[in-house]
Structures are given as structure tokens and as C-alpha cells.
Amino acid sequence: MAEKEPRDMPRKLPALPRPPKLPDVRSVAGTVVTGALGLAVVVVGKLKRGR
């Protein structure tokens, strides 16, 4: 048990910092893309309605 714990810990430690960064980047990029698309749709809608 004592040998398995140290081996599991190094795996968990490097694994924790990496996954959070990926979801954060993806979530931020997703929000930016969705926000940009939303704004584009609103702008295009206003332009079409105005014309």
C-alpha cells in the first residue's frame, strides 16, 4: 500500500494542473465564439431589418 500511494500521487499531481487548463481554454474560447456569433447574428439582423 505504501508503495502504491507514492506512485499514484505523482500521477494525480501532474494530471490535475493539466486538465483544468484545457477545459478553461476551451470554455473561454467557446464563450468567446458563441458571444461573437451572437453579436454577429444581432448585428446582421439589425442591418437586414434596417435595410
N, CA, C and O atoms as a Tripos MOL2 file, in Angstrom:
@<TRIPOS>MOLECULE
protein
  204   203    51     0     0
PROTEIN
NO_CHARGES

@<TRIPOS>ATOM
      1 N           0.8290   -1.2080    0.0000 N.3       1 MET1
      2 CA          0.0000    0.0000    0.0000 C.3       1 MET1
      3 C           0.8620    1.2560    0.0000 C.2       1 MET1
      4 O           0.5620    2.2320   -0.6880 O.2       1 MET1
      5 N           1.9500    1.2160    0.7910 N.am      2 ALA2
      6 CA          2.8100    2.3980    0.9040 C.3       2 ALA2
      7 C           3.4690    2.6950   -0.4430 C.2       2 ALA2
      8 O           3.6880    3.8540   -0.7960 O.2       2 ALA2
      9 N           3.7840    1.6260   -1.1950 N.am      3 GLU3
     10 CA          4.4440    1.8410   -2.4870 C.3       3 GLU3
     11 C           3.4470    2.3520   -3.5370 C.2       3 GLU3
     12 O           3.8100    3.1480   -4.4040 O.2       3 GLU3
     13 N           2.1990    1.8970   -3.4550 N.am      4 LYS4
     14 CA          1.1990    2.3160   -4.4400 C.3       4 LYS4
     15 C           0.8210    3.7850   -4.2530 C.2       4 LYS4
     16 O           0.6040    4.4970   -5.2340 O.2       4 LYS4
     17 N           0.7430    4.2400   -3.0130 N.am      5 GLU5
     18 CA          0.3310    5.6290   -2.7610 C.3       5 GLU5
     19 C           1.2850    6.6390   -3.4080 C.2       5 GLU5
     20 O           0.8240    7.5300   -4.1210 O.2       5 GLU5
     21 N           2.6140    6.5260   -3.1780 N.am      6 PRO6
     22 CA          3.5370    7.4980   -3.7950 C.3       6 PRO6
     23 C           3.4480    7.4600   -5.3190 C.2       6 PRO6
     24 O           3.5800    8.4890   -5.9820 O.2       6 PRO6
     25 N           3.2240    6.2670   -5.8680 N.am      7 ARG7
     26 CA          3.1440    6.1680   -7.3310 C.3       7 ARG7
     27 C           1.8710    6.8390   -7.8460 C.2       7 ARG7
     28 O           1.8840    7.4990   -8.8860 O.2       7 ARG7
     29 N           0.7750    6.6650   -7.1110 N.am      8 ASP8
     30 CA         -0.4920    7.2790   -7.5260 C.3       8 ASP8
     31 C          -0.4390    8.8030   -7.3780 C.2       8 ASP8
     32 O          -0.9810    9.5320   -8.2090 O.2       8 ASP8
     33 N           0.2110    9.2720   -6.3270 N.am      9 MET9
     34 CA          0.2640   10.7170   -6.0730 C.3       9 MET9
     35 C           0.9200   11.4640   -7.2330 C.2       9 MET9
     36 O           0.3400   12.4310   -7.7280 O.2       9 MET9
     37 N           2.1310   11.0450   -7.6930 N.am     10 PRO10
     38 CA          2.7730   11.7760   -8.8000 C.3      10 PRO10
     39 C           1.8760   11.8000  -10.0420 C.2      10 PRO10
     40 O           1.8890   12.7600  -10.8110 O.2      10 PRO10
     41 N           1.1050   10.7360  -10.2220 N.am     11 ARG11
     42 CA          0.2200   10.7000  -11.3920 C.3      11 ARG11
     43 C          -0.9180   11.6950  -11.2330 C.2      11 ARG11
     44 O          -1.2970   12.3720  -12.1890 O.2      11 ARG11
     45 N          -1.4610   11.7830  -10.0260 N.am     12 LYS12
     46 CA         -2.5860   12.6930   -9.7860 C.3      12 LYS12
     47 C          -2.1260   14.1560   -9.8320 C.2      12 LYS12
     48 O          -2.8240   15.0090  -10.3800 O.2      12 LYS12
     49 N          -0.9580   14.4420   -9.2620 N.am     13 LEU13
     50 CA         -0.4960   15.8360   -9.1960 C.3      13 LEU13
     51 C          -0.3080   16.4270  -10.5980 C.2      13 LEU13
     52 O          -0.8760   17.4800  -10.8860 O.2      13 LEU13
     53 N           0.4720   15.7840  -11.4810 N.am     14 PRO14
     54 CA          0.6590   16.3610  -12.8220 C.3      14 PRO14
     55 C          -0.6270   16.3160  -13.6430 C.2      14 PRO14
     56 O          -0.8180   17.1290  -14.5470 O.2      14 PRO14
     57 N          -1.5040   15.3710  -13.3290 N.am     15 ALA15
     58 CA         -2.7420   15.2380  -14.1060 C.3      15 ALA15
     59 C          -3.7220   16.3610  -13.7390 C.2      15 ALA15
     60 O          -4.4840   16.8220  -14.5890 O.2      15 ALA15
     61 N          -3.7020   16.8000  -12.4710 N.am     16 LEU16
     62 CA         -4.6510   17.8360  -12.0300 C.3      16 LEU16
     63 C          -4.4070   19.1770  -12.7320 C.2      16 LEU16
     64 O          -5.3530   19.7570  -13.2650 O.2      16 LEU16
     65 N          -3.1670   19.6880  -12.7490 N.am     17 PRO17
     66 CA         -2.9370   21.0080  -13.3640 C.3      17 PRO17
     67 C          -3.2420   21.0110  -14.8630 C.2      17 PRO17
     68 O          -3.6690   22.0340  -15.3980 O.2      17 PRO17
     69 N          -3.0320   19.8980  -15.5390 N.am     18 ARG18
     70 CA         -3.2180   19.8900  -16.9970 C.3      18 ARG18
     71 C          -4.6950   19.9290  -17.4140 C.2      18 ARG18
     72 O          -5.0740   20.8040  -18.1920 O.2      18 ARG18
     73 N          -5.5420   19.0070  -16.9230 N.am     19 PRO19
     74 CA         -6.9520   19.0150  -17.3640 C.3      19 PRO19
     75 C          -7.6670   20.3350  -17.1160 C.2      19 PRO19
     76 O          -8.3730   20.8080  -18.0070 O.2      19 PRO19
     77 N          -7.5170   20.9650  -15.9240 N.am     20 PRO20
     78 CA         -8.2160   22.2350  -15.6770 C.3      20 PRO20
     79 C          -7.8740   23.2880  -16.7260 C.2      20 PRO20
     80 O          -8.7320   24.0910  -17.0940 O.2      20 PRO20
     81 N          -6.6320   23.2970  -17.2110 N.am     21 LYS21
     82 CA         -6.2380   24.3210  -18.1890 C.3      21 LYS21
     83 C          -6.9640   24.0910  -19.5160 C.2      21 LYS21
     84 O          -7.4050   25.0450  -20.1560 O.2      21 LYS21
     85 N          -7.0900   22.8310  -19.9280 N.am     22 LEU22
     86 CA         -7.7390   22.5420  -21.2080 C.3      22 LEU22
     87 C          -9.2090   22.9680  -21.1890 C.2      22 LEU22
     88 O          -9.6380   23.6960  -22.0840 O.2      22 LEU22
     89 N         -10.0000   22.5320  -20.1840 N.am     23 PRO23
     90 CA        -11.4050   22.9540  -20.1280 C.3      23 PRO23
     91 C         -11.5370   24.4710  -20.0470 C.2      23 PRO23
     92 O         -12.4340   25.0500  -20.6600 O.2      23 PRO23
     93 N         -10.6370   25.1240  -19.2850 N.am     24 ASP24
     94 CA        -10.7180   26.5880  -19.1540 C.3      24 ASP24
     95 C         -10.5200   27.2340  -20.5240 C.2      24 ASP24
     96 O         -11.2930   28.1050  -20.9240 O.2      24 ASP24
     97 N          -9.4730   26.7990  -21.2430 N.am     25 VAL25
     98 CA         -9.2010   27.3840  -22.5630 C.3      25 VAL25
     99 C         -10.3720   27.1030  -23.4980 C.2      25 VAL25
    100 O         -10.8150   27.9770  -24.2440 O.2      25 VAL25
    101 N         -10.8660   25.8630  -23.4430 N.am     26 ARG26
    102 CA        -11.9740   25.5070  -24.3390 C.3      26 ARG26
    103 C         -13.2320   26.2800  -23.9780 C.2      26 ARG26
    104 O         -13.9340   26.7890  -24.8510 O.2      26 ARG26
    105 N         -13.5120   26.3620  -22.6720 N.am     27 SER27
    106 CA        -14.7210   27.0670  -22.2280 C.3      27 SER27
    107 C         -14.6240   28.5470  -22.6000 C.2      27 SER27
    108 O         -15.5910   29.1370  -23.0830 O.2      27 SER27
    109 N         -13.4510   29.1420  -22.3730 N.am     28 VAL28
    110 CA        -13.2640   30.5640  -22.6990 C.3      28 VAL28
    111 C         -13.4100   30.7650  -24.2020 C.2      28 VAL28
    112 O         -14.0930   31.6870  -24.6470 O.2      28 VAL28
    113 N         -12.7690   29.9030  -24.9790 N.am     29 ALA29
    114 CA        -12.8620   30.0140  -26.4400 C.3      29 ALA29
    115 C         -14.3120   29.8080  -26.8700 C.2      29 ALA29
    116 O         -14.8080   30.4940  -27.7640 O.2      29 ALA29
    117 N         -14.9860   28.8580  -26.2260 N.am     30 GLY30
    118 CA        -16.3830   28.5810  -26.5690 C.3      30 GLY30
    119 C         -17.2590   29.7880  -26.2900 C.2      30 GLY30
    120 O         -18.0940   30.1640  -27.1130 O.2      30 GLY30
    121 N         -17.0650   30.3970  -25.1220 N.am     31 THR31
    122 CA        -17.8740   31.5690  -24.7560 C.3      31 THR31
    123 C         -17.5810   32.7220  -25.7180 C.2      31 THR31
    124 O         -18.4880   33.4450  -26.1330 O.2      31 THR31
    125 N         -16.3070   32.8820  -26.0640 N.am     32 VAL32
    126 CA        -15.9350   33.9770  -26.9840 C.3      32 VAL32
    127 C         -16.5590   33.7360  -28.3520 C.2      32 VAL32
    128 O         -17.1110   34.6490  -28.9650 O.2      32 VAL32
    129 N         -16.4630   32.4880  -28.8240 N.am     33 VAL33
    130 CA        -17.0240   32.1620  -30.1490 C.3      33 VAL33
    131 C         -18.5370   32.3450  -30.1330 C.2      33 VAL33
    132 O         -19.1030   32.9660  -31.0320 O.2      33 VAL33
    133 N         -19.1890   31.7980  -29.1040 N.am     34 THR34
    134 CA        -20.6540   31.9190  -29.0230 C.3      34 THR34
    135 C         -21.0490   33.3930  -28.9040 C.2      34 THR34
    136 O         -22.0170   33.8360  -29.5230 O.2      34 THR34
    137 N         -20.2960   34.1420  -28.1070 N.am     35 GLY35
    138 CA        -20.5850   35.5710  -27.9380 C.3      35 GLY35
    139 C         -20.4180   36.3040  -29.2600 C.2      35 GLY35
    140 O         -21.2490   37.1330  -29.6270 O.2      35 GLY35
    141 N         -19.3370   35.9950  -29.9740 N.am     36 ALA36
    142 CA        -19.0810   36.6510  -31.2590 C.3      36 ALA36
    143 C         -20.1900   36.2930  -32.2470 C.2      36 ALA36
    144 O         -20.6850   37.1560  -32.9730 O.2      36 ALA36
    145 N         -20.5760   35.0170  -32.2720 N.am     37 LEU37
    146 CA        -21.6460   34.5940  -33.1880 C.3      37 LEU37
    147 C         -22.9460   35.3030  -32.8210 C.2      37 LEU37
    148 O         -23.6750   35.7740  -33.6930 O.2      37 LEU37
    149 N         -23.2290   35.3730  -31.5140 N.am     38 GLY38
    150 CA        -24.4510   36.0430  -31.0620 C.3      38 GLY38
    151 C         -24.4590   37.5010  -31.4980 C.2      38 GLY38
    152 O         -25.4580   37.9970  -32.0190 O.2      38 GLY38
    153 N         -23.3380   38.1820  -31.2830 N.am     39 LEU39
    154 CA        -23.2520   39.5970  -31.6710 C.3      39 LEU39
    155 C         -23.3880   39.7270  -33.1850 C.2      39 LEU39
    156 O         -24.0730   40.6250  -33.6740 O.2      39 LEU39
    157 N         -22.7410   38.8360  -33.9240 N.am     40 ALA40
    158 CA        -22.8020   38.8900  -35.3920 C.3      40 ALA40
    159 C         -24.2480   38.7070  -35.8480 C.2      40 ALA40
    160 O         -24.7230   39.4170  -36.7340 O.2      40 ALA40
    161 N         -24.9430   37.7440  -35.2330 N.am     41 VAL41
    162 CA        -26.3460   37.4940  -35.6160 C.3      41 VAL41
    163 C         -27.1910   38.7280  -35.3250 C.2      41 VAL41
    164 O         -28.0330   39.1130  -36.1370 O.2      41 VAL41
    165 N         -26.9680   39.3470  -34.1680 N.am     42 VAL42
    166 CA        -27.7420   40.5430  -33.7990 C.3      42 VAL42
    167 C         -27.4400   41.6830  -34.7730 C.2      42 VAL42
    168 O         -28.3510   42.3600  -35.2490 O.2      42 VAL42
    169 N         -26.1520   41.8880  -35.0640 N.am     43 VAL43
    170 CA        -25.7630   42.9760  -35.9810 C.3      43 VAL43
    171 C         -26.3480   42.7270  -37.3680 C.2      43 VAL43
    172 O         -26.9250   43.6240  -37.9820 O.2      43 VAL43
    173 N         -26.1910   41.4900  -37.8540 N.am     44 VAL44
    174 CA        -26.7220   41.1620  -39.1870 C.3      44 VAL44
    175 C         -28.2410   41.3370  -39.1930 C.2      44 VAL44
    176 O         -28.8090   41.8670  -40.1480 O.2      44 VAL44
    177 N         -28.8920   40.8870  -38.1160 N.am     45 GLY45
    178 CA        -30.3510   41.0230  -38.0320 C.3      45 GLY45
    179 C         -30.7560   42.4830  -38.0760 C.2      45 GLY45
    180 O         -31.7120   42.8410  -38.7640 O.2      45 GLY45
    181 N         -30.0390   43.3320  -37.3500 N.am     46 LYS46
    182 CA        -30.3630   44.7690  -37.3400 C.3      46 LYS46
    183 C         -30.1270   45.3670  -38.7220 C.2      46 LYS46
    184 O         -30.9340   46.1620  -39.2020 O.2      46 LYS46
    185 N         -29.0180   44.9840  -39.3660 N.am     47 LEU47
    186 CA        -28.7170   45.5220  -40.6970 C.3      47 LEU47
    187 C         -29.8090   45.1060  -41.6840 C.2      47 LEU47
    188 O         -30.2820   45.9240  -42.4730 O.2      47 LEU47
    189 N         -30.2070   43.8340  -41.6370 N.am     48 LYS48
    190 CA        -31.2400   43.3480  -42.5610 C.3      48 LYS48
    191 C         -32.5620   44.0540  -42.2870 C.2      48 LYS48
    192 O         -33.2710   44.4450  -43.2150 O.2      48 LYS48
    193 N         -32.8900   44.2170  -40.9990 N.am     49 ARG49
    194 CA        -34.1530   44.8810  -40.6520 C.3      49 ARG49
    195 C         -34.1000   46.3560  -41.0580 C.2      49 ARG49
    196 O         -35.0860   46.9070  -41.5470 O.2      49 ARG49
    197 N         -32.9400   46.9890  -40.8520 N.am     50 GLY50
    198 CA        -32.7880   48.4080  -41.1930 C.3      50 GLY50
    199 C         -32.9200   48.6070  -42.6880 C.2      50 GLY50
    200 O         -33.5390   49.5710  -43.1380 O.2      50 GLY50
    201 N         -32.3450   47.7000  -43.4590 N.am     51 ARG51
    202 CA        -32.4050   47.8260  -44.9100 C.3      51 ARG51
    203 C         -33.8030   47.4670  -45.4110 C.2      51 ARG51
    204 O         -34.0580   47.5120  -46.6140 O.2      51 ARG51
@<TRIPOS>BOND
     1     1     2 1
     2     2     3 1
     3     3     4 2
     4     3     5 am
     5     5     6 1
     6     6     7 1
     7     7     8 2
     8     7     9 am
     9     9    10 1
    10    10    11 1
    11    11    12 2
    12    11    13 am
    13    13    14 1
    14    14    15 1
    15    15    16 2
    16    15    17 am
    17    17    18 1
    18    18    19 1
    19    19    20 2
    20    19    21 am
    21    21    22 1
    22    22    23 1
    23    23    24 2
    24    23    25 am
    25    25    26 1
    26    26    27 1
    27    27    28 2
    28    27    29 am
    29    29    30 1
    30    30    31 1
    31    31    32 2
    32    31    33 am
    33    33    34 1
    34    34    35 1
    35    35    36 2
    36    35    37 am
    37    37    38 1
    38    38    39 1
    39    39    40 2
    40    39    41 am
    41    41    42 1
    42    42    43 1
    43    43    44 2
    44    43    45 am
    45    45    46 1
    46    46    47 1
    47    47    48 2
    48    47    49 am
    49    49    50 1
    50    50    51 1
    51    51    52 2
    52    51    53 am
    53    53    54 1
    54    54    55 1
    55    55    56 2
    56    55    57 am
    57    57    58 1
    58    58    59 1
    59    59    60 2
    60    59    61 am
    61    61    62 1
    62    62    63 1
    63    63    64 2
    64    63    65 am
    65    65    66 1
    66    66    67 1
    67    67    68 2
    68    67    69 am
    69    69    70 1
    70    70    71 1
    71    71    72 2
    72    71    73 am
    73    73    74 1
    74    74    75 1
    75    75    76 2
    76    75    77 am
    77    77    78 1
    78    78    79 1
    79    79    80 2
    80    79    81 am
    81    81    82 1
    82    82    83 1
    83    83    84 2
    84    83    85 am
    85    85    86 1
    86    86    87 1
    87    87    88 2
    88    87    89 am
    89    89    90 1
    90    90    91 1
    91    91    92 2
    92    91    93 am
    93    93    94 1
    94    94    95 1
    95    95    96 2
    96    95    97 am
    97    97    98 1
    98    98    99 1
    99    99   100 2
   100    99   101 am
   101   101   102 1
   102   102   103 1
   103   103   104 2
   104   103   105 am
   105   105   106 1
   106   106   107 1
   107   107   108 2
   108   107   109 am
   109   109   110 1
   110   110   111 1
   111   111   112 2
   112   111   113 am
   113   113   114 1
   114   114   115 1
   115   115   116 2
   116   115   117 am
   117   117   118 1
   118   118   119 1
   119   119   120 2
   120   119   121 am
   121   121   122 1
   122   122   123 1
   123   123   124 2
   124   123   125 am
   125   125   126 1
   126   126   127 1
   127   127   128 2
   128   127   129 am
   129   129   130 1
   130   130   131 1
   131   131   132 2
   132   131   133 am
   133   133   134 1
   134   134   135 1
   135   135   136 2
   136   135   137 am
   137   137   138 1
   138   138   139 1
   139   139   140 2
   140   139   141 am
   141   141   142 1
   142   142   143 1
   143   143   144 2
   144   143   145 am
   145   145   146 1
   146   146   147 1
   147   147   148 2
   148   147   149 am
   149   149   150 1
   150   150   151 1
   151   151   152 2
   152   151   153 am
   153   153   154 1
   154   154   155 1
   155   155   156 2
   156   155   157 am
   157   157   158 1
   158   158   159 1
   159   159   160 2
   160   159   161 am
   161   161   162 1
   162   162   163 1
   163   163   164 2
   164   163   165 am
   165   165   166 1
   166   166   167 1
   167   167   168 2
   168   167   169 am
   169   169   170 1
   170   170   171 1
   171   171   172 2
   172   171   173 am
   173   173   174 1
   174   174   175 1
   175   175   176 2
   176   175   177 am
   177   177   178 1
   178   178   179 1
   179   179   180 2
   180   179   181 am
   181   181   182 1
   182   182   183 1
   183   183   184 2
   184   183   185 am
   185   185   186 1
   186   186   187 1
   187   187   188 2
   188   187   189 am
   189   189   190 1
   190   190   191 1
   191   191   192 2
   192   191   193 am
   193   193   194 1
   194   194   195 1
   195   195   196 2
   196   195   197 am
   197   197   198 1
   198   198   199 1
   199   199   200 2
   200   199   201 am
   201   201   202 1
   202   202   203 1
   203   203   204 2
@<TRIPOS>SUBSTRUCTURE
     1 MET1         2 RESIDUE 1 A MET
     2 ALA2         6 RESIDUE 1 A ALA
     3 GLU3        10 RESIDUE 1 A GLU
     4 LYS4        14 RESIDUE 1 A LYS
     5 GLU5        18 RESIDUE 1 A GLU
     6 PRO6        22 RESIDUE 1 A PRO
     7 ARG7        26 RESIDUE 1 A ARG
     8 ASP8        30 RESIDUE 1 A ASP
     9 MET9        34 RESIDUE 1 A MET
    10 PRO10       38 RESIDUE 1 A PRO
    11 ARG11       42 RESIDUE 1 A ARG
    12 LYS12       46 RESIDUE 1 A LYS
    13 LEU13       50 RESIDUE 1 A LEU
    14 PRO14       54 RESIDUE 1 A PRO
    15 ALA15       58 RESIDUE 1 A ALA
    16 LEU16       62 RESIDUE 1 A LEU
    17 PRO17       66 RESIDUE 1 A PRO
    18 ARG18       70 RESIDUE 1 A ARG
    19 PRO19       74 RESIDUE 1 A PRO
    20 PRO20       78 RESIDUE 1 A PRO
    21 LYS21       82 RESIDUE 1 A LYS
    22 LEU22       86 RESIDUE 1 A LEU
    23 PRO23       90 RESIDUE 1 A PRO
    24 ASP24       94 RESIDUE 1 A ASP
    25 VAL25       98 RESIDUE 1 A VAL
    26 ARG26      102 RESIDUE 1 A ARG
    27 SER27      106 RESIDUE 1 A SER
    28 VAL28      110 RESIDUE 1 A VAL
    29 ALA29      114 RESIDUE 1 A ALA
    30 GLY30      118 RESIDUE 1 A GLY
    31 THR31      122 RESIDUE 1 A THR
    32 VAL32      126 RESIDUE 1 A VAL
    33 VAL33      130 RESIDUE 1 A VAL
    34 THR34      134 RESIDUE 1 A THR
    35 GLY35      138 RESIDUE 1 A GLY
    36 ALA36      142 RESIDUE 1 A ALA
    37 LEU37      146 RESIDUE 1 A LEU
    38 GLY38      150 RESIDUE 1 A GLY
    39 LEU39      154 RESIDUE 1 A LEU
    40 ALA40      158 RESIDUE 1 A ALA
    41 VAL41      162 RESIDUE 1 A VAL
    42 VAL42      166 RESIDUE 1 A VAL
    43 VAL43      170 RESIDUE 1 A VAL
    44 VAL44      174 RESIDUE 1 A VAL
    45 GLY45      178 RESIDUE 1 A GLY
    46 LYS46      182 RESIDUE 1 A LYS
    47 LEU47      186 RESIDUE 1 A LEU
    48 LYS48      190 RESIDUE 1 A LYS
    49 ARG49      194 RESIDUE 1 A ARG
    50 GLY50      198 RESIDUE 1 A GLY
    51 ARG51      202 RESIDUE 1 A ARG
